[in-house]
Amino acid sequence: MTGGFPGADRGTGPVALFAIQHALGFGARVLAVTSTRAKAERLRAMGVERAVAREEHPEWDRRVWDLSGGDGVDRVVDAVGMATLPKSVRSAAYTAEVTMVGAKPGPAVTVGDGNPFGNAYLSIRRIAVGSRNGLERMTEAMAARRVRPVIDRNFPLRLN
């Protein structure tokens, strides 16, 4: 594992939490990026090894790079989109995979000299949803590893 961390995830929204739970379920060491220290603590309680709070580290890509041992992370899940792609690329290892999941579209983004890959030999792909077969395999894996969704709070059911 480059830098000791196979993946960095940005945020604590549903896509990020799902990715984190899958990674943890498969035994990965996870380095996550979120907005606040309180959310970072909640991620650590879930089993995330390192969590970076953007409120403390606006240049979170540099912090991820440092926490990875200066090698970057092998896999990045970016659920935000073009606005965060440059930092996702800068936090990634030389041969990393950056996956943008359901990310918001936006203008084309370049890193440094106009190259979206920066100085790395990494791959960037954008995905939305998978196939039925993929969903079935995923739910089987979740059941086998007893992955349960993170529930922030419950709301009462009101019948009129």
N, C-alpha and C positions, 0 to 999 in steps of 0.2 A: 504494500500500500504506500503510495507516494505521500510523504508527510504524515502518515499514520491515520489520515482521515479519508475514508472513501467518498464522503459527500458533504456538501454544505447546502443548507436549505435556507431560503430567505422568507421569514415570516411565520406567523402562527395562524394563518387562515386555514380553511378546510383542506386545500390542496397540499399546503406545506405540512400540516399535521398528518395527513394521510401518508405522504412520502416519508416522513420521519418514522411513523409507526411501522411501515413496511421495512424500512432500512434496519430499524432496531429488531424487528421480527426475524430478519435474516442474519442477525449478528453483527451488523456494521457498527463501526464507531462513527457517531454523528456529531458534526459541528454545525450548529444552526445560527441563523441571524434573525433577530426579531426587533421590535420597536423599543421595548422598555426593559428595564432591569427586572421588574416583577414578572414579565412574561418569560424572560430568560430563566428565572428561578423555577418557574413552572415546567419549562422544557427540561431542565436538569432533573427535576423530580420524576419526569417521565422516563429518564434514562439517557438523555442527550448528554454526551461527555463534555462538550464545550458549547456555550451559547453566548453570542455577542449581541449586546443591546445597541441599536443604532443611536439612541439618545446619548450614549456615552462614547460611541465610536462612529461618527458620521462617515468616516472613511473606512467603513466596515470591511472592504476588500483587503485593505492593508492589514487589518487585525486578523482576518481569516488567514491571510498569507503567513503572518507571524506565528499564529497558533498551530499551523500545519507544519511548523519546523522550517519554513522558508521554501517549501516545495510546492505549495498549493494543494488543492484537494482534487481527488480523482473524478468525482461526480458532483455536478451542481444541478439542483432542481430550482429553476427560477419560475415562480408563478406570478410574477409581476409583469414582465414584458420588456419592451425596448428601452424603457427608462432605466432599468437596472442591468441590462445586458453588459455594458462595458465593465461594471464592477464585478459581475459574475465571471466574465472572462479573465479579469485581472486576479481573481481569487483562485482560479483553476490551475491545476498542474499542467505541465507541458503537453501531455497526451490525454488530457481529461475529456470527459463527455459533459457537455452543458445541454440540459434539456429544458426547454421552455414549455410549461404545461398550461394550456389554456390561457396563455399570456395575452395581455391586451396589445392590440396592434398599435403601431405608431410609426413615426418616420424612421427611415433607415439609420442605423447607428454604426459608427465606426470607432475604432480604438486607436489612439496614437496617430499613426501615419495614414489613417484611412482604411486600414486592414481590420475587419471585424474580428479576426482571430488574434490580434495583438502579436506577440512574439512567440506564441505557442503553436504547436501542431495538434490542436484540439478540434473536436467536432462539436457543432451546434445543431440541434434539431428542435423542431417545434411540433408538439403533439396536442391533440384535442382529446379524443376519446379512442378507445380501442375496440376490438371486435368482441362479439359475444363469447367466442372461445377464450379470448384473453380475460374477460370478466369472470368466466367460470373458473379458470385456473387461478386467478387472483383471489376469489372468494374461498376456494379450496385451501390456498396457502394461508389465508387469514384464519380460517377455522383451525387448521392444523397447528398454527402458532399462537392460537388464542388471542389474536389481535382484536381489541375492542375499541370502538370509537371514543374519542375524548369528548366528554360531555361537560360543557362549561356551566350550564344551569338548566333547570327544568322549568317549563311554563305550564300552568294549569290548563286543562282542557275545559273550555267553556262551551256548553251546549245551550243554544238559545231556544 
